[in-house]
Amino acid sequence: MFTSLFSDFPPAAARGEQETFEDLLRRPDVRIERIISTGQASPPGFWYSQPQGEWVMVVQGEAGLQLEHDAQERVLRAGDFINLPAQVRHRVNWTRSDPPTIWLAVHYDLPDDEDD
């Protein structure tokens, strides 16, 4: 099946109502997803800390990513990527809405309960 990262957005993402997460490929040891952000950010005081590693790239748009141990946020633009090892606390401070920020995320070393 052929598709594009830049089209066929879920309705909520197309309307800019919410951030969306779509699995593009799912295997026992890896999951690849497209994330579409339209101005969303992590809630105040909230930090992600995931049990798996995540390699993430901004394909379109921009975002401000904050790692807990960094004093300054990292501004990610189209083509920028970062590897976030398991349990690294991080948050998204902001995302660009025009154009929507499109992320490509590769989750690896998935815990057994995520393999289903």
N, C-alpha and C positions, 0 to 999 in steps of 0.2 A: 504494500500500500504506500502510495506517495502522498505526502502532505508537506506543508511549509510551516516553519516557526512563526512566520509573519502574517498568517491568515487563519481563518476558521477559529476565531476566538470564541470561547464560551460566552453566552449572552451577558452574564454578569460582568465579565471583563470588557466586552465590547461597549457596554453602557457605562463603564467606569465605576460600577457600584461596589465591587469587591475584588480583592486579590484572588487569583485562581491558580490552582496547582493541578497539572495533568500529567499522568504517567505516559511517557512515550515508549518506554521499554522497561519491562520488569522481569528479572531473572533472580535465582536464589542468592547470588552474591553481588548484584548491582541493580540499581534503579535509576533511570534517567527521566527527568521531568522538565516540563516547561512551566515556568512561573510567569504570570503576567501581573504586573503591579501598575496601578494607575493613581499614584500619589499616596499609597499606603505606607505605613511605618509600624515598627513594633510598638506595642502599648508602653506608656511610660513605666520605667522600672523593670520591664520584662526583658529577660535574656534567654535566648535559645541555648540549649546544651543538649546535643543530640547523641544518642548511643552509637551512631555510625559516623564515618567520615563523609565529608561533602566537598566536592570540587564544584565550584560555581563560577559561571561566566555571564557577564552582561552582554547580550547580543544586540540590544537596542536600548536607547535611553541612558539614564544615569541613576545612581543610588549612592547613599552614604552608609557605609558599613562600619560598625564600631566593634572592635574586639575588646574584651574586658581588660586585658593587660596593656592596651595601647592608649596613650593620652589623647591622640588625635584620631578622628574618624578617617577612613579611607574612602575617597571618592572613586567609584568604579564607573567607567564609561564603556561604550561599546567596544568589545574586544578584550577588556580587562577581566582577569580571572584570579581566583584565590582558592587555595586548598585549606579547608577547615577540618583538622583532625577531630576524631570523636571527643566529645566532652569539652571542646573549646567554647567558652561562653561568648556569644556575639549577638548583635542586634542590628536591625535596619533602622537608621535614623530618619531616612526620607527616600522617596523614589520620585522620579519624574513621571508626570502623567501625559505630557504631550511632547514627543510621542510616548506611548506606553513603554514602560521598562519591561523588557523581555529577558528573562534569565534562563539559562540552561544549567540544570543542576544534575550532577552525577553523585549518587549516594552509593557508598561502597562499604564492605565489611558489615553487611546488614546483620543485626541480631536475628536469631532464629524466628522470633515472632513476627518479623517483617517480611519473611520469605513467602508467606502465604499469598 
